[in-house]
Amino acid sequence: MTPILYDPTFYLAAIPAVILIGLAKGGLGGAMALVGVPLMALVVPPVQAAAILLPILIVMDIVSLWAWWGIFDRRLLAVMLPGAMIGILVGWLTAAFVTEAHVRLIVGVITLLFFLRWLLDKVRRDERVAEHNWLKGTFWGSISGFTSFVAHAGGPPYQVYALPLRHDPKLFVGTSVIFFAVVNTVKLVPYFALGQFDATNLTASLILVPLAPLATLAGAWVVRRMRADIFYPMMYIMIFFISLKLIHDGLGGL
């Protein structure tokens, strides 16, 4: 058997990672999901951490689809999903050349700029609601698909497009659940082709997967009871801190 399956430090990192991702998948702040790979990467290589988490993400997606069934913005999905497929393909084709540090740095900078724009709008008291835009949606969808493929970090680019639409929190979460369920399912093909699903990684996924539905349902329970004036500021504040974390990790890995 593989040492990580008997290593207590692996579980000390992996169990909190899965719980945080599950809460995020349930809707309690998509930025929480970004902590998963970095946290597990403290004890296993980042690529292995991503491979272990992907089957767990699929289980979380199934639970989230059940919890948020029928609540989604059809037009957002139509605008963003084609771009996401392009991003996944680019990530697959460039997997041998693009490092995770570069991706984290790029996503961190984009996310920080997004937060600063929101903060400036708050200072100016600009509460305008954005409209759907095919060009912007395709662009941010492709960035989300690419960063999701490389590091399960598709949340911030998705939110750059989706948050300014100012959906009701339940509609925001329900739509993001479908978007990432499709993205993660499609990612299975290139991950398998790249040889990431060996017996060790799948066994680790199987051991951790019972935590997935509990954490996901807990996140959904909280969001269903949360007002928009609390939900959105919380999301933006979480995005700010995660952007600093991504920038720090990206610069440290160069």
N, C-alpha and C positions, 0 to 999 in steps of 0.2 A: 504493500500500500504506500501511498505518497505521504511524505512527512507533513504537509500542510493539514491533512485531515486529522492529524493527531497533535497539532500545534495549538496550544491554548491562545497564543497571541493572535493567531489567525481569526479565531472566533471573537476575541476582544475587539477586533477591528470590524469584522464582517457583520456581526449581529447588530451593532448600532447603525452601520451603513444601510443594511436592509430595512431596519425600522424607519430611518429617516426618509429613505426613498419611498417606502410604502405610504408614509404620511403625505409626502408630496404627491404621489400618484392619486391619493384620495382627494387631493385638491388643496391641501394645507400648505401652499407655497411651493411652486414648482422649483424654486431655487434650492430647496432642500435636497433635491435629487442630485444636484451637482456635487454634493459632498461625498456621495457613495464611492465613486472610483478613487478619488484622492485618499479617502480614509482607508480603503482596502489596500491601496498602493503602498501604505506604510509597511505592509508585511508580505505582499506578493507583487510581482511586476505589474505595471498598469494594464498591459494588454491582457494578462491573465485575469486581473480583477474585472475588466470589462466583459470578458468571456464568461466568467462565473455569474456575473450579474444579469446577463441578457436573458437566459431562461426564466430567472426570477421576475424580471421586468415583464415578460410575457404573461406570467401568472397574475401579476398585479394589474396588467392591462385588462385581463379577463374579468377580474373582480371589479375594477373601475367601470368597465362597460356595463356590468350588471347594476352597479350602484347609481350610475348616471344615465341609464337607458332612456333614449328618446329626447335628450336635452342637448341640442347642438345647433350651430350656425352652419347651415348647408353651404352658404356662399363662401365662408372662410375656408372650409375644407376644399372646395372646388378651386379656390385661388391658390392655396398654399401646398396642397399635396403633390401636384405635378412637379413643382420646384423641389420638393423634398426628395422625390425619386431621382432627380438629376443630381442632387447633393450626395445621396447615398452612392450612386454610381461613380461620381468623382472621388469620393472617399475610398471606394474599393480599388479604383484604378491607381490611386496615388498612395495606397497604404504603405508601400515600401519606401516612400520618400518623405512624407510629411510626419514630423514628430509630434507627439502629444503636447510637448512644451509650446511649440509654435501655435497649436490650436488653442490651448488655454490662454495664451497671451492675447491672441486676436479676439477671442470671445470676451475676455476680461475687459479689454479696451472698448470694444463695441458696447458692452453692457454698461460700463461706467459712463460713457458718453450719453447713452440712453437715459440713465438715471439723472444726470446733470441737466438734460433737456427737460425732463419732467419737473425737476426742482425749480428751474427757471420759469416754467409755466405756472407753477404754484405761486412763486413770488409775484409774477405778473397777474395772478388770478385769472389765468387763461384756462377755462374748463371746457374748451371745445371738444366735441366728440369726432374722431376721425371717421372717414368713410372708407369702404373697401376700395382697393386699388390693385388691379391685376399685376402691374409691373412691380410694385413694392411687395405684394404678396408672393409672387414667384421668386423674387430675389431673396427675401427673408426665409421663405420655405426651403430654398436650396441651401442656404447657410445653415439652417436648422438641421436639415438632413445630413449635411456633411459633418457638422460638429457632433451630431448624435452618433453617427457611425464611428467616428474616431474615439470619442471619449464619453458617450452617453450624455453629452452636454448640449442637447438641442433646445433646452428650455429658454435660455435668454434670447436667442434670435427669434424664436417663435413669439415670445412676449413683446419684443420690439414692435412687431406688427400687431399683435392681438390686444395688448393692454390699452392702447389709445382708442380702441373701439368702444371702451367703457361698457362692456356687456354686464348684465347682472352676474354676480359671482357664480351662480349655478350654471348659467349658460357658458360663461368663460371656461369653467372647469370641464363641463360636459363636452365641449368642442375639443379642448386640448386632449382629453382622454381618447377620443376617436383618432385624432391626428397622430398621437404617439403610439397608439395601438397598431395603426397601419405601418408607421415607420419602423417600429421594433420588429414586427412580423417580417417585413421585407428584408431587414438586416440579417435575419437568420441565414439567408442564402449566401451572401458573401462571407459571413463569419464561418460558416461550414466549409466553404471553398478554401478559405485561408487556413483551415486546420485548427481552429480555435476550440472545437468541441471534442476534446479528448476525454478519456474516462475519468481523469482526476478532476477536471473542471466540472463535468456533469455531476459527479458524485458530490462535490462541494455545493453545487447548486441545489441538489436534491435535499441535502441536509438542512440548508437554510430556508428553503421555500415555505415551510409551514408558517414562518413569520409574516409572509407577504400578505395574505388576505386580512389578517388581524390589523396590521398597521394601515393598510389601504382603507378599510372600512372605518377605522378611527378617524382618518383624515377627512373622509366624506361626511361623517357625522358632524364634525366641527364646522365645515364649510357651509353645510345646509342651514346652519343656525347663525351665520355670520352676516352682518350688514355690509353693504358696498362701501360705506364710508370708513369702515374698519379694514375690510379686505384689501382694497387697493393700496392705501398707504403702507400696510404691512408687506405687501408684495414688493413694492418699490424699495422699501428699506432693506428687505432681504436681498434684493437684487444688488443694492449698493455694496453690502458686505461680501457677497459672493464674487462680485467683480474684483474687489481688492484681493481676495483669496486667489482667484484665477490669475491675475496679473503677477502676484507674488510667486505662485508656483511656476508660471510660464517663464518668468525671468530667471528663476532659480534652476530651471531645467535646460536653459540654453547653453 
